[in-house]
Amino acid sequence: MKHIVTRAKLLVLIMILSIALPSIVYSQPTAPDDVDTPIDGGISLVLAAAGIVGVKRMRDNRKKNKG
């Protein structure tokens, strides 16, 4: 039980740091004519990876159910 509590505290600390740290270490002010960066490329890669994993799991389940 003590191990679980220690692990939970560590997880909470990591989550807090991952949320707060980027805003603390951001050192450059934004330019007034700065445009937003599109995130389409990253989302496309994540969706492609999720599709590949889904197809693999479907194939594995079919093989498991047949044999």
C-alpha positions, 0 to 999 in steps of 0.5 A: 500500500505504501508503494502505491501511495508513493507512486501516486505522489510521484505521478501527481508531482510529474503532472504538476511540473509538466503543466506548470514548467512550460509557462515558467521557462517560456523566455521569449515574448511573442511578436505582434505579427506572429501567426498561429502555427498549424497543428495539422501535421501532428494530428495526422501522424497521431491518427495514422499511428492509431489507425495502424495500431487498430488494424494490427489489433483487429488482425490479431483478434481475428487470428486468435478467434480462428485458431 
